[in-house]
Amino acid sequence: MNLEEKKAALIEELSLFPDYSELLEHVMSQGKNAGGLPDNLRIENFEIKGCVAQLWLVPEFRDGRCYFTPDAERGAFISLGVASVVCDFYSGAKPEEIVATDMEFLRGKLDLALTQNRRNGLSQVIKSIQRFAKSCMADS
């Protein structure tokens, strides 16, 4: 599935939640179900600065595609859920496609359900993913 198809599916998924409290419950469940990282990858190199909670994002480039795995401090289910939504969206895409696709479409739904600090964390996750994708383009 390309990012345009993923975008349509994500917009449809988020529209199933008529109010922000239900949407946040959904995001929190994403965080609770996230696989997490082993302790040896929860390091400063992978830490996303500017988030409410301590959050890590491990990028990987293989077979011409980018993959992203997030994790957060224990109990930070909203932060981890938001990062999981973004990572799931971009994972498996080619770097060029990631760089050409922003998450502006989230502004109308998910972004409005978040506090300013969490919106900042969302922005930092997206910037980190975009930087990694650009570096993969430069290396290939």
C-alpha positions in Angstrom: 0.0 0.0 0.0 1.5 3.4 -1.0 1.2 6.5 1.2 -1.8 7.9 -0.6 -3.7 4.7 0.1 -2.5 4.7 3.7 -3.6 8.3 4.0 -7.1 7.5 2.8 -7.3 4.5 5.2 -6.0 6.6 8.1 -8.4 9.4 7.5 -11.3 6.9 7.3 -10.1 5.2 10.5 -9.9 8.5 12.5 -13.3 9.6 11.2 -14.9 6.6 13.0 -14.4 8.5 16.3 -17.0 11.3 16.5 -15.4 13.1 19.5 -12.0 13.8 20.8 -12.3 11.6 23.9 -13.1 8.6 21.8 -10.2 9.4 19.5 -7.8 9.7 22.4 -9.0 6.4 23.7 -8.2 4.9 20.3 -4.7 6.5 20.3 -4.1 5.3 23.8 -5.0 1.7 22.8 -2.5 2.0 19.9 0.2 3.0 22.5 -0.8 0.1 24.9 -0.5 -2.4 22.0 2.8 -1.0 20.6 5.6 -3.6 20.8 8.2 -1.4 22.3 12.0 -1.6 22.1 14.6 -3.5 24.0 16.5 -1.4 26.6 19.6 -1.3 24.5 17.8 0.8 21.9 16.2 3.2 24.4 19.2 5.5 24.1 19.8 9.2 23.5 20.6 8.8 19.8 17.0 7.6 19.3 15.3 9.9 21.7 12.8 12.4 20.3 13.4 15.8 22.1 10.5 18.1 22.8 7.9 15.5 23.8 5.8 15.5 27.0 7.1 12.0 27.7 10.4 10.3 27.0 10.0 8.9 23.5 12.3 7.0 21.3 12.1 6.3 17.6 14.4 3.7 15.9 14.6 4.1 12.1 15.7 1.4 9.8 16.5 1.3 6.0 16.3 -2.0 4.3 15.5 -3.1 0.8 15.0 0.5 -0.4 12.3 1.2 2.2 12.2 3.0 5.6 10.8 1.4 8.8 10.2 3.1 12.2 9.7 1.6 15.6 8.6 3.9 18.5 8.7 3.4 22.3 8.0 5.6 25.3 8.5 5.6 29.0 6.1 3.4 30.9 2.5 4.7 31.1 3.0 7.3 28.3 0.3 5.7 26.2 -0.9 8.9 24.4 2.6 9.9 23.3 3.4 6.3 22.2 0.0 6.0 20.5 0.6 9.2 18.5 4.1 8.1 17.5 2.8 4.6 16.6 0.1 6.1 14.3 2.8 8.2 12.5 5.3 5.3 12.4 2.8 2.9 11.0 1.8 5.4 8.4 5.4 5.9 7.1 6.8 2.4 7.7 7.4 0.5 4.5 7.6 3.5 2.3 10.4 4.6 0.0 12.4 7.6 1.2 11.3 9.7 -1.7 7.7 9.0 -1.0 8.2 9.9 2.7 9.8 13.2 1.9 7.0 14.1 -0.6 4.2 13.3 1.9 3.5 15.3 5.0 1.1 14.6 7.8 -0.8 17.9 7.3 -4.0 15.9 6.8 -3.8 15.0 10.6 -4.2 18.7 11.6 -8.0 18.4 11.1 -8.5 15.5 13.4 -5.7 14.0 15.6 -3.9 17.3 16.0 -6.9 19.0 17.5 -7.4 16.3 20.1 -3.9 16.9 21.5 -2.5 19.4 23.9 0.1 21.9 22.6 2.9 19.9 24.2 1.7 16.7 22.5 1.3 18.5 19.2 4.9 19.6 19.5 5.9 15.9 20.1 4.0 14.9 17.0 5.8 17.5 15.0 9.2 16.3 16.3 8.4 12.7 15.4 7.4 13.7 11.9 10.6 15.9 11.5 12.7 12.9 12.7 11.2 10.6 10.2 11.6 13.2 7.4 15.3 13.7 8.3 15.9 10.0 8.2 14.2 9.6 4.9 16.3 12.4 3.4 19.5 10.8 4.7 18.5 7.6 3.1 18.0 9.4 -0.2 21.4 10.9 0.1 23.0 7.5 0.8 21.4 5.7 -2.1 
